[in-house]
Amino acid sequence: MIDWRPVLLVLGFFVSLLGIAMLMPMLADLGHDNEWHRDNWKAFAVSSAFSIFIGAGMMLANWGRVETLNLHQGFLISGLSWLVLSAFAALPFVLGAYALSWTDALFEAVSGITTTGATVVTGLDDAPYGFLLWRSILQWFGGIGIVIMAVAILPMLSIGGMQLFRMQSSNTGEQAFSDTSKIALALTAFYVFVTLICFMTYWGMGMNAYDAVNHAMTTIATGGFSTKDASFGYFLNDPNVRGPIDMVAVFFMILASLPFGLYLLAMRGRVKPLLKDSQVRFFLGLVAIFSIIVLINVFSHYNNHLPTAFRHTLFNVISVMTGTGYASADYGLWGPFAVGLFFCIMFVGGCAGSTSCGLKVFRFQVVLAALWTYGRRLVYPNGVFVAHYNGKPLTNDVYISVLNFFFIYFATFATTAVVLSLLHLDPVTALSAAGSAVANVGPGLGDIVGPGGTYQTLPDAAKWVLSVAMLLGRLEFFTLIVLLTPSFWRG
């Protein structure tokens, strides 16, 4: 029998925290002279009060010291927290100036909290400040949430090969809970610090403070929500911006795509693991290879002007590969080869333990190591070969976890694309929207959901399908799928 009290206590805390966070966009709209902006504060005031009331009630009804969390409770908290928070986060979108339908509001909220960055809203340049700030806050919360899950929870649940990153103290005792709490606090402190540095850098290069705050949060979260319809490309033509601000974004997108746990070690004087980690090297190598390939292809598109071609190539390759979803140019116009390559690299993602999404590069490393070992065994049947990752031998349970993850990942992508096709979406839109949702990238390909479009015109059924796909992709699939199995509830 599952003890729900710790689960409801944690969910109540998260909902209350979300309600408190709604006060920030409320104040942003309350202090604005424009009537549309000023009236929007009421939506956040009502949503905040309701969220705090429900969250506090859940906490008080289940109050008690939580010393241990078993496997079942870990799955429930990991899965239900994102579902519950998405529902509450949608409230200001329904009640606010845009008066979005529940379908559109939930799509926008899920896209924000999963750091996908797909949107159903146009006219961002003139949108209420609180509305835009709330989208950025959701992505920022989602970013730190997935980092803590990847470092402290998913390894314990052994999802998709994440047991490779299990802490030495990962058990179900009080010591593990204590260690997890300390690591979560350290990760949050570092996350806040890096976000502040990113904000000050953007601000110092000419972004106004409001745009700098929003883009700092969505850059570090690798979420990609922008305050402008033209996304990050707007600031490349802004006369107030000084210097290559897109290269600043590139730096922080890469920073956010590396394992945050290694940053904590580096801050304690152990820099060597960060410099020698095979996952970090593999990720940076892929960035270099993909950027060179795309640069060669689009060089002529920018009249053979190398600096411009290089900046646009590097920015958009990293943005798509890490799942950030910013766009400095409409790469849909770069030709079929570039479009096809972008479609492929959106599945790659960044490193485990980062805010980036996708398959994660360590899984590609595990698969390549397995294939290399299998090939050597075919050539030398009597030989003994063992695949390694970061100098440690890979066990069968890791192989099975990673291969299962690959299967469910692409099965979900294919199923989503087929369902979208049945809803009368054209092949390019169906395939790219499905891939973008599962990989949590945001913009897809084509005229409708490409970097120059939005998801606004899609049918409501398609938005619901994509919302589910975004949640599955962000939560590593099994976190939610396990909750649907009868054996879980009997356990």
C-alpha positions as CSV (number, residue, x, y, z in Angstrom):
1,M,0.0,0.0,0.0
2,I,1.4,3.4,-1.0
3,D,1.8,6.0,1.7
4,W,0.5,9.2,0.0
5,R,1.3,11.6,2.8
6,P,4.9,12.4,1.7
7,V,3.8,12.6,-1.9
8,L,1.0,15.1,-1.2
9,L,3.2,17.1,1.2
10,V,5.8,17.6,-1.5
11,L,3.2,18.4,-4.2
12,G,1.6,20.9,-1.9
13,F,4.9,22.6,-1.3
14,F,5.6,22.8,-5.1
15,V,2.1,24.3,-5.7
16,S,2.5,26.8,-2.9
17,L,5.9,27.8,-4.3
18,L,4.4,28.2,-7.8
19,G,1.7,30.5,-6.3
20,I,4.3,32.6,-4.6
21,A,6.2,32.9,-7.9
22,M,3.1,34.3,-9.5
23,L,3.5,37.4,-7.4
24,M,6.5,38.5,-9.5
25,P,4.6,38.8,-12.9
26,M,1.7,40.3,-10.9
27,L,3.9,43.1,-9.7
28,A,5.4,43.6,-13.2
29,D,1.9,44.2,-14.6
30,L,0.7,46.2,-11.6
31,G,3.4,48.8,-12.0
32,H,2.7,49.4,-15.7
33,D,0.9,52.4,-17.2
34,N,-0.7,50.6,-20.1
35,E,-4.3,49.5,-19.3
36,W,-3.9,46.1,-21.0
37,H,-0.8,45.4,-18.9
38,R,-2.3,46.8,-15.8
39,D,-5.5,44.7,-15.9
40,N,-3.5,41.5,-16.4
41,W,-2.2,41.7,-12.8
42,K,-5.6,40.5,-11.6
43,A,-5.2,37.1,-13.3
44,F,-2.0,36.5,-11.4
45,A,-3.4,37.7,-8.1
46,V,-6.4,35.3,-8.3
47,S,-4.2,32.4,-9.6
48,S,-1.6,33.1,-6.9
49,A,-4.2,33.1,-4.1
50,F,-5.8,29.9,-5.4
51,S,-2.5,28.1,-5.8
52,I,-1.2,29.1,-2.3
53,F,-4.5,28.1,-0.7
54,I,-4.6,24.7,-2.4
55,G,-0.9,24.1,-1.8
56,A,-0.9,25.1,1.8
57,G,-4.0,23.0,2.4
58,M,-2.2,19.9,1.0
59,M,0.8,20.6,3.1
60,L,-1.2,21.1,6.4
61,A,-3.3,18.0,5.8
62,N,-0.2,15.8,5.3
63,W,2.2,17.6,7.6
64,G,5.0,15.5,9.1
65,R,8.7,14.8,8.9
66,V,9.7,13.1,5.7
67,E,12.8,11.0,6.4
68,T,12.5,8.4,3.6
69,L,11.1,8.2,0.1
70,N,10.7,4.7,-1.4
71,L,10.7,3.8,-5.0
72,H,7.0,4.1,-5.5
73,Q,6.9,7.5,-3.9
74,G,9.8,8.6,-6.0
75,F,8.0,7.7,-9.2
76,L,4.8,9.4,-8.0
77,I,6.5,12.7,-7.1
78,S,8.6,12.8,-10.3
79,G,5.6,12.2,-12.5
80,L,2.7,13.9,-10.7
81,S,4.6,17.1,-9.8
82,W,5.0,18.1,-13.5
83,L,1.3,17.3,-14.3
84,V,0.0,19.2,-11.3
85,L,2.2,22.2,-11.7
86,S,1.3,22.4,-15.4
87,A,-2.4,22.6,-14.5
88,F,-1.9,25.4,-11.9
89,A,0.6,27.3,-14.1
90,A,-2.0,27.5,-16.9
91,L,-4.4,29.5,-14.7
92,P,-2.9,33.0,-15.4
93,F,-3.0,32.2,-19.2
94,V,-6.7,31.5,-19.0
95,L,-7.6,34.4,-16.8
96,G,-5.2,36.9,-18.2
97,A,-5.2,39.4,-21.1
98,Y,-5.0,36.8,-23.8
99,A,-7.8,34.8,-22.3
100,L,-6.4,31.6,-23.8
101,S,-8.6,28.5,-24.0
102,W,-7.8,25.7,-21.6
103,T,-6.2,23.8,-24.4
104,D,-3.9,26.7,-25.4
105,A,-3.2,27.6,-21.8
106,L,-2.2,24.1,-20.8
107,F,-0.1,23.7,-24.0
108,E,1.8,27.0,-23.2
109,A,2.2,26.0,-19.6
110,V,3.5,22.5,-20.4
111,S,5.8,23.9,-23.1
112,G,7.2,26.3,-20.5
113,I,7.7,24.0,-17.6
114,T,9.2,21.3,-19.8
115,T,11.5,23.9,-21.3
116,T,10.3,23.1,-24.8
117,G,9.6,26.6,-26.0
118,A,6.8,25.9,-28.4
119,T,4.2,28.6,-28.3
120,V,0.6,29.4,-29.4
121,V,1.0,33.1,-28.9
122,T,1.8,35.8,-31.4
123,G,2.4,39.5,-30.9
124,L,5.0,39.0,-28.2
125,D,6.6,42.4,-28.8
126,D,3.5,44.1,-27.3
127,A,2.5,41.4,-24.8
128,P,1.9,42.3,-21.1
129,Y,5.1,42.2,-19.1
130,G,3.7,39.7,-16.6
131,F,2.6,37.3,-19.3
132,L,6.1,37.1,-20.8
133,L,7.8,37.0,-17.4
134,W,5.6,34.1,-16.3
135,R,6.6,32.1,-19.4
136,S,10.2,32.7,-18.5
137,I,9.8,31.8,-14.9
138,L,8.1,28.5,-15.8
139,Q,11.1,27.6,-18.0
140,W,13.5,28.6,-15.3
141,F,11.7,26.4,-12.7
142,G,11.5,23.6,-15.2
143,G,15.3,23.8,-15.8
144,I,16.3,23.5,-12.2
145,G,13.7,20.8,-11.7
146,I,15.1,18.5,-14.4
147,V,18.7,19.1,-13.1
148,I,17.7,18.0,-9.6
149,M,15.7,15.0,-11.0
150,A,18.7,13.9,-13.2
151,V,21.2,14.2,-10.4
152,A,19.2,13.0,-7.4
153,I,16.1,11.1,-8.5
154,L,16.4,9.4,-11.9
155,P,19.7,7.6,-11.0
156,M,17.9,6.0,-8.0
157,L,15.0,5.0,-10.3
158,S,17.5,3.5,-12.9
159,I,15.7,5.1,-15.8
160,G,17.3,5.0,-19.3
161,G,20.8,4.2,-18.1
162,M,20.8,7.0,-15.5
163,Q,22.1,4.5,-12.9
164,L,25.6,5.4,-14.4
165,F,25.3,8.6,-12.4
166,R,24.1,7.2,-9.2
167,M,25.5,8.8,-6.1
168,Q,27.4,6.6,-3.7
169,S,24.8,7.1,-1.1
170,S,21.8,6.5,-3.3
171,N,19.6,4.3,-1.1
172,T,16.2,4.7,0.5
173,G,17.5,5.6,3.9
174,E,17.6,8.8,5.8
175,Q,21.2,9.4,4.7
176,A,20.2,9.4,1.1
177,F,17.4,11.8,1.7
178,S,19.7,14.1,3.6
179,D,22.4,14.0,0.9
180,T,19.7,14.5,-1.8
181,S,18.5,17.6,0.0
182,K,22.0,19.1,0.3
183,I,22.8,18.4,-3.4
184,A,19.5,20.0,-4.5
185,L,20.3,23.1,-2.4
186,A,23.8,23.3,-3.9
187,L,22.5,22.9,-7.4
188,T,19.8,25.5,-6.9
189,A,22.4,28.0,-5.5
190,F,24.7,27.4,-8.5
191,Y,21.7,27.7,-10.9
192,V,20.7,31.1,-9.4
193,F,24.3,32.3,-9.6
194,V,24.8,31.4,-13.3
195,T,21.4,33.0,-14.1
196,L,22.5,36.2,-12.5
197,I,25.8,36.2,-14.4
198,C,23.9,35.7,-17.6
199,F,21.5,38.5,-16.8
200,M,24.3,41.0,-16.0
201,T,26.1,40.0,-19.2
202,Y,23.0,40.5,-21.4
203,W,22.2,43.8,-19.6
204,G,25.8,45.0,-20.0
205,M,25.7,44.4,-23.7
206,G,22.7,46.6,-24.3
207,M,19.5,44.5,-23.6
208,N,17.1,46.4,-21.4
209,A,16.8,44.9,-17.9
210,Y,13.4,43.3,-18.6
211,D,14.6,41.5,-21.7
212,A,17.8,40.5,-20.0
213,V,16.0,38.9,-17.1
214,N,13.7,36.9,-19.4
215,H,16.4,35.7,-21.7
216,A,18.8,34.9,-18.9
217,M,16.2,32.6,-17.3
218,T,15.3,30.9,-20.6
219,T,18.9,30.6,-21.8
220,I,20.1,28.9,-18.6
221,A,17.0,26.7,-18.7
222,T,17.7,25.9,-22.4
223,G,14.1,26.7,-22.9
224,G,14.1,29.4,-25.6
225,F,11.0,31.5,-24.8
226,S,11.7,35.0,-26.0
227,T,10.0,38.4,-25.5
228,K,10.1,39.0,-29.2
229,D,8.4,37.4,-32.2
230,A,11.7,37.3,-34.0
231,S,13.3,35.4,-31.1
232,F,16.9,36.1,-30.5
233,G,17.3,37.5,-34.0
234,Y,15.6,40.7,-32.9
235,F,18.7,41.6,-30.8
236,L,21.1,41.2,-33.7
237,N,19.5,44.2,-35.3
238,D,18.8,46.2,-32.1
239,P,20.9,49.4,-32.3
240,N,21.2,49.4,-28.5
241,V,23.0,46.1,-28.4
242,R,26.7,46.3,-28.3
243,G,28.9,43.4,-29.4
244,P,28.2,39.8,-30.4
245,I,25.4,39.1,-28.0
246,D,24.5,35.9,-29.9
247,M,27.9,34.5,-28.9
248,V,27.2,35.3,-25.3
249,A,24.0,33.2,-25.7
250,V,26.1,30.4,-27.3
251,F,28.5,30.4,-24.3
252,F,25.7,30.1,-21.7
253,M,23.7,27.6,-23.7
254,I,26.8,25.3,-23.8
255,L,27.4,26.0,-20.1
256,A,23.8,24.9,-19.3
257,S,24.2,21.8,-21.4
258,L,27.1,20.4,-19.4
259,P,26.6,18.3,-16.2
260,F,25.8,20.6,-13.3
261,G,27.2,18.0,-10.8
262,L,30.6,18.5,-12.3
263,Y,30.4,22.2,-11.7
264,L,29.8,21.5,-8.0
265,L,33.0,19.4,-7.9
266,A,34.9,22.1,-9.8
267,M,33.8,24.7,-7.2
268,R,35.3,22.4,-4.5
269,G,38.6,22.4,-6.3
270,R,38.1,19.2,-8.3
271,V,38.3,20.6,-11.9
272,K,39.8,17.5,-13.5
273,P,36.5,15.6,-13.8
274,L,34.9,18.4,-15.7
275,L,37.9,18.7,-18.1
276,K,38.3,14.9,-18.6
277,D,34.7,13.7,-18.6
278,S,34.1,11.7,-21.8
279,Q,30.5,12.9,-22.0
280,V,31.6,16.6,-22.0
281,R,34.2,15.9,-24.7
282,F,31.8,13.9,-26.8
283,F,29.2,16.7,-26.6
284,L,31.7,19.5,-27.6
285,G,33.0,17.3,-30.4
286,L,29.5,16.8,-31.8
287,V,28.9,20.6,-31.6
288,A,32.1,21.2,-33.6
289,I,31.3,18.5,-36.2
290,F,27.7,19.6,-36.8
291,S,28.7,23.3,-37.0
292,I,31.4,22.7,-39.6
293,I,29.0,20.6,-41.7
294,V,26.3,23.3,-41.6
295,L,28.8,26.1,-42.1
296,I,30.1,24.6,-45.3
297,N,26.5,24.2,-46.5
298,V,25.3,27.8,-45.8
299,F,28.5,29.7,-46.5
300,S,27.2,30.8,-49.8
301,H,23.8,31.7,-48.4
302,Y,25.6,34.6,-46.6
303,N,27.5,35.8,-49.7
304,N,30.6,33.9,-48.5
305,H,30.9,36.2,-45.5
306,L,32.6,33.9,-43.0
307,P,32.0,35.8,-39.7
308,T,28.2,36.2,-40.4
309,A,27.8,32.6,-41.6
310,F,29.8,31.2,-38.6
311,R,27.8,33.1,-36.0
312,H,24.4,32.1,-37.4
313,T,25.6,28.5,-37.9
314,L,27.0,28.1,-34.4
315,F,24.1,29.8,-32.7
316,N,21.4,27.8,-34.4
317,V,23.2,24.5,-34.3
318,I,23.7,24.8,-30.5
319,S,20.2,26.1,-30.0
320,V,18.6,23.2,-31.8
321,M,20.9,20.5,-30.5
322,T,20.6,21.5,-26.9
323,G,16.8,22.0,-27.2
324,T,16.9,25.7,-26.4
325,G,15.0,26.6,-29.5
326,Y,16.1,30.2,-30.0
327,A,16.5,31.3,-33.6
328,S,18.8,34.0,-35.0
329,A,17.7,33.3,-38.5
330,D,15.0,31.2,-40.3
331,Y,17.1,28.1,-40.9
332,G,14.2,26.7,-42.9
333,L,15.5,28.8,-45.8
334,W,19.0,27.3,-45.7
335,G,18.1,24.5,-48.0
336,P,17.0,20.9,-47.7
337,F,20.3,19.5,-46.4
338,A,20.5,22.0,-43.5
339,V,16.8,21.4,-42.7
340,G,17.3,17.6,-42.7
341,L,20.4,17.9,-40.5
342,F,18.6,20.1,-38.0
343,F,15.8,17.6,-37.8
344,C,18.3,14.9,-36.9
345,I,20.4,16.9,-34.3
346,M,17.3,18.0,-32.4
347,F,17.2,14.5,-30.9
348,V,20.8,14.6,-29.6
349,G,20.4,16.9,-26.7
350,G,23.2,17.7,-24.2
351,C,24.7,16.0,-21.2
352,A,23.0,14.1,-18.4
353,G,22.5,16.3,-15.4
354,S,22.1,19.5,-17.4
355,T,19.0,21.5,-18.3
356,S,19.2,20.4,-22.0
357,C,16.8,17.8,-23.3
358,G,16.9,15.1,-26.1
359,L,18.3,11.7,-25.9
360,K,21.5,12.9,-24.0
361,V,24.9,12.2,-25.5
362,F,25.9,9.6,-22.9
363,R,23.3,7.2,-24.4
364,F,24.9,7.6,-27.8
365,Q,28.2,6.8,-26.2
366,V,26.8,3.6,-24.6
367,V,25.3,2.4,-27.8
368,L,28.5,3.1,-29.8
369,A,30.5,1.3,-27.1
370,A,28.2,-1.7,-27.3
371,L,28.3,-1.8,-31.1
372,W,32.1,-1.6,-31.1
373,T,32.4,-4.4,-28.6
374,Y,29.9,-6.5,-30.5
375,G,31.9,-6.0,-33.7
376,R,35.1,-7.0,-32.1
377,R,33.5,-10.2,-30.7
378,L,32.3,-11.1,-34.2
379,V,35.9,-10.8,-35.5
380,Y,37.5,-12.5,-32.5
381,P,34.9,-15.0,-31.2
382,N,37.1,-16.3,-28.5
383,G,38.2,-12.9,-27.2
384,V,36.9,-11.2,-24.1
385,F,35.8,-7.6,-24.6
386,V,34.1,-5.3,-22.1
387,A,32.7,-1.9,-23.1
388,H,33.6,1.0,-20.9
389,Y,32.1,4.4,-20.1
390,N,34.3,7.0,-18.4
391,G,36.8,4.3,-17.6
392,K,34.2,2.1,-15.9
393,P,32.9,-1.2,-17.3
394,L,29.3,-1.2,-18.6
395,T,27.0,-3.8,-17.1
396,N,24.1,-5.5,-18.8
397,D,21.5,-3.6,-16.9
398,V,22.9,-0.3,-18.4
399,Y,22.7,-1.8,-21.9
400,I,19.2,-2.9,-21.4
401,S,18.1,0.4,-19.9
402,V,19.6,2.5,-22.7
403,L,18.2,0.2,-25.5
404,N,14.8,0.3,-23.9
405,F,15.0,4.0,-23.7
406,F,15.9,4.3,-27.4
407,F,13.0,2.1,-28.4
408,I,10.4,3.9,-26.3
409,Y,11.8,7.3,-27.4
410,F,11.5,6.6,-31.1
411,A,8.3,4.6,-30.7
412,T,6.7,7.6,-29.0
413,F,8.0,9.9,-31.7
414,A,6.6,7.7,-34.5
415,T,3.3,7.3,-32.8
416,T,3.0,11.0,-32.2
417,A,3.8,11.8,-35.8
418,V,1.2,9.2,-37.1
419,V,-1.5,10.7,-34.8
420,L,-0.7,14.2,-36.0
421,S,-1.0,13.0,-39.6
422,L,-4.4,11.5,-38.8
423,L,-5.4,15.0,-37.6
424,H,-4.7,16.2,-41.2
425,L,-1.3,17.9,-40.6
426,D,1.0,17.8,-43.5
427,P,4.0,15.4,-43.3
428,V,6.7,18.1,-42.6
429,T,4.6,19.7,-39.8
430,A,3.6,16.3,-38.3
431,L,7.1,14.9,-38.3
432,S,8.9,18.0,-37.1
433,A,6.2,18.9,-34.5
434,A,6.4,15.4,-33.1
435,G,10.2,15.4,-33.0
436,S,10.3,18.9,-31.5
437,A,7.8,17.9,-28.7
438,V,9.4,14.6,-27.8
439,A,12.9,16.2,-27.9
440,N,11.6,19.4,-26.1
441,V,13.1,21.7,-28.7
442,G,10.3,24.1,-29.5
443,P,10.4,25.3,-33.1
444,G,9.9,22.6,-35.8
445,L,10.2,22.8,-39.5
446,G,8.1,24.2,-42.3
447,D,5.9,27.3,-42.6
448,I,3.5,26.5,-39.7
449,V,5.7,25.3,-36.7
450,G,9.1,26.4,-38.1
451,P,11.3,29.1,-36.5
452,G,9.2,31.7,-38.1
453,G,5.8,30.3,-37.1
454,T,3.8,29.1,-34.0
455,Y,1.6,26.2,-33.0
456,Q,-1.4,28.5,-32.8
457,T,-3.2,27.2,-35.9
458,L,-3.0,23.5,-35.0
459,P,-6.2,21.8,-34.0
460,D,-6.9,21.4,-30.3
461,A,-6.5,17.6,-30.5
462,A,-3.0,18.1,-31.9
463,K,-2.1,20.4,-29.0
464,W,-3.2,17.8,-26.5
465,V,-1.2,15.1,-28.2
466,L,1.9,17.4,-28.3
467,S,1.4,18.3,-24.6
468,V,1.6,14.7,-23.6
469,A,4.6,14.2,-25.9
470,M,6.4,17.1,-24.3
471,L,5.8,15.7,-20.8
472,L,6.9,12.2,-21.8
473,G,10.1,13.5,-23.4
474,R,11.0,15.8,-20.4
475,L,10.3,13.1,-17.8
476,E,12.4,10.4,-19.6
477,F,9.2,8.5,-20.6
478,F,9.3,5.7,-18.0
479,T,8.7,8.1,-15.1
480,L,5.1,8.5,-16.4
481,I,4.7,5.2,-18.1
482,V,5.3,3.3,-14.9
483,L,2.4,5.1,-13.3
484,L,0.1,3.5,-15.9
485,T,1.0,-0.1,-15.1
486,P,-1.3,-2.0,-12.8
487,S,1.7,-3.8,-11.1
488,F,2.9,-0.4,-9.8
489,W,-0.3,0.2,-7.9
490,R,-0.3,-3.3,-6.6
491,G,3.3,-3.0,-5.4
